[in-house]
Amino acid sequence: MPYANGGGLAIPPGTYPPGTPLIVGSHNITIERYLSEGGFAHVYVVRLDRNVNGTDTAVLKRVAVPDKESLGTLRTEVDTMRRLKGHRNVVSYIDSHASHLKAGGYEVFLLMEYCSGGGLIDLMNTRLQDRFTESEILNIFSDVVEGVACMHYLEPPLIHRDLKVENVLISGDGRCKVCDFGSSSRVIGPAMTGRECRMIEDDIQRHTTMQYRSPEMVDVYRRLPIDEKSDIWALGVLLYKLCYYTTPFEEQGQLAILNATFKFQSHPPYSERIKGLITVMLRENPRDRPNIYLVLKEVCSMRGVEVPIKDVWVLFVICVVAFIKIYFRNIHIARMRIDDGCHHPSPELQISKPRGRST
């Protein structure tokens, strides 16, 4: 759950007062102030007993978890954050702790980086009358795409599955960071049976946001994989929202998503190039959408900067082609040796005619 600046928020009962000491994993912390709540979670700004990444300020997410299934979602978030730790466009994991509650269920503490700039959605709300320029949009979007690329470049890849402006935070130096990894997963293969379709459908309903779902997520009976291209679709929706402050399918609903039918608004005016990028990311067939590298490459080209990541897909193809060449070259050499052996038998294999005994 992303957090926001807590100015003016009414503090709900049951929250920790400032000065409360706690232990989370190997860290001693002190509650500084309450930030926000959402679902079963309360979020606080805390003081660490020692500096982490150059600061002693962090965020504590305290979550009341009713059952093991919900606990699994928190574990997914923790495991994903651990794997992505250190990337500049991902909210950094610090520590975590889970415990049983006497009344049943669990309590989970997740300690993570504090992004003092608040949420991207909060920034958007301060710019209702003065919308983002195209340059600002590209800078924001570039950060988000880099964070997602970090997930897609893992082996095996991870997909976020709930990319949206609400799940982007802003650091003190203005850098955008992807957060909320409770919905992340490995690639989900196409369902083979009706039962598998229903299971995937239920999982999507619980872990994703309707307006950002790709056609293959809305209709799992198409039996297409839920993979990195589903994140690409969500990024297309996110980019559209940065431009127009609404999603492309807000009014038309699921049918428009299934057919990838949308229109660009006349205001604010943006270049045909950024509209073209949105269009290719929102193609109905996932195979027709670009991969994360191509998206970032186009964004960097529009910004006039170098692409900060390598094209792993090209490297993969180069390796495969090289392997195939070596494989067939070795087969060719082996066949030449066999043919050479047939036409020119080696001396030890030559059979001489029997000779009569000399008298």
Rosetta blueprint (number, residue, H / E / L):
1 M L
2 P L
3 Y L
4 A L
5 N L
6 G L
7 G L
8 G L
9 L L
10 A L
11 I L
12 P L
13 P L
14 G L
15 T L
16 Y L
17 P L
18 P L
19 G L
20 T L
21 P E
22 L E
23 I E
24 V E
25 G L
26 S L
27 H E
28 N E
29 I E
30 T E
31 I E
32 E E
33 R E
34 Y E
35 L E
36 S E
37 E E
38 G E
39 G L
40 F L
41 A E
42 H E
43 V E
44 Y E
45 V E
46 V E
47 R E
48 L E
49 D E
50 R E
51 N E
52 V E
53 N L
54 G L
55 T E
56 D E
57 T E
58 A E
59 V E
60 L E
61 K E
62 R E
63 V E
64 A E
65 V E
66 P L
67 D L
68 K H
69 E H
70 S H
71 L H
72 G H
73 T H
74 L H
75 R H
76 T H
77 E H
78 V H
79 D H
80 T H
81 M H
82 R H
83 R H
84 L H
85 K L
86 G L
87 H L
88 R L
89 N L
90 V E
91 V L
92 S L
93 Y E
94 I E
95 D E
96 S E
97 H E
98 A E
99 S E
100 H E
101 L L
102 K L
103 A L
104 G L
105 G L
106 Y E
107 E E
108 V E
109 F E
110 L E
111 L E
112 M E
113 E E
114 Y L
115 C L
116 S L
117 G L
118 G L
119 G E
120 L H
121 I H
122 D H
123 L H
124 M H
125 N H
126 T H
127 R L
128 L L
129 Q L
130 D L
131 R L
132 F L
133 T L
134 E H
135 S H
136 E H
137 I H
138 L H
139 N H
140 I H
141 F H
142 S H
143 D H
144 V H
145 V H
146 E H
147 G H
148 V H
149 A H
150 C H
151 M H
152 H H
153 Y L
154 L L
155 E L
156 P L
157 P L
158 L E
159 I E
160 H L
161 R L
162 D L
163 L L
164 K L
165 V H
166 E H
167 N H
168 V E
169 L E
170 I E
171 S L
172 G L
173 D L
174 G L
175 R L
176 C E
177 K E
178 V E
179 C L
180 D L
181 F L
182 G L
183 S L
184 S L
185 S E
186 R E
187 V L
188 I E
189 G L
190 P L
191 A L
192 M L
193 T L
194 G H
195 R H
196 E H
197 C H
198 R H
199 M H
200 I H
201 E H
202 D H
203 D H
204 I H
205 Q H
206 R H
207 H H
208 T L
209 T L
210 M H
211 Q H
212 Y H
213 R L
214 S L
215 P H
216 E H
217 M H
218 V H
219 D L
220 V H
221 Y H
222 R H
223 R L
224 L L
225 P L
226 I E
227 D L
228 E H
229 K H
230 S H
231 D H
232 I H
233 W H
234 A H
235 L H
236 G H
237 V H
238 L H
239 L H
240 Y H
241 K H
242 L H
243 C H
244 Y H
245 Y L
246 T L
247 T L
248 P L
249 F L
250 E L
251 E L
252 Q L
253 G L
254 Q H
255 L H
256 A H
257 I H
258 L H
259 N H
260 A L
261 T L
262 F L
263 K L
264 F L
265 Q L
266 S L
267 H L
268 P L
269 P L
270 Y L
271 S L
272 E H
273 R H
274 I H
275 K H
276 G H
277 L H
278 I H
279 T H
280 V H
281 M H
282 L L
283 R L
284 E L
285 N L
286 P H
287 R H
288 D H
289 R L
290 P L
291 N L
292 I H
293 Y H
294 L H
295 V H
296 L H
297 K H
298 E H
299 V H
300 C H
301 S H
302 M H
303 R H
304 G L
305 V L
306 E L
307 V L
308 P L
309 I L
310 K L
311 D L
312 V H
313 W H
314 V H
315 L H
316 F H
317 V H
318 I H
319 C H
320 V H
321 V H
322 A H
323 F H
324 I H
325 K H
326 I H
327 Y H
328 F H
329 R H
330 N H
331 I H
332 H H
333 I H
334 A H
335 R H
336 M H
337 R H
338 I H
339 D H
340 D H
341 G H
342 C H
343 H H
344 H L
345 P L
346 S L
347 P H
348 E H
349 L H
350 Q L
351 I L
352 S L
353 K L
354 P L
355 R L
356 G L
357 R L
358 S L
359 T L
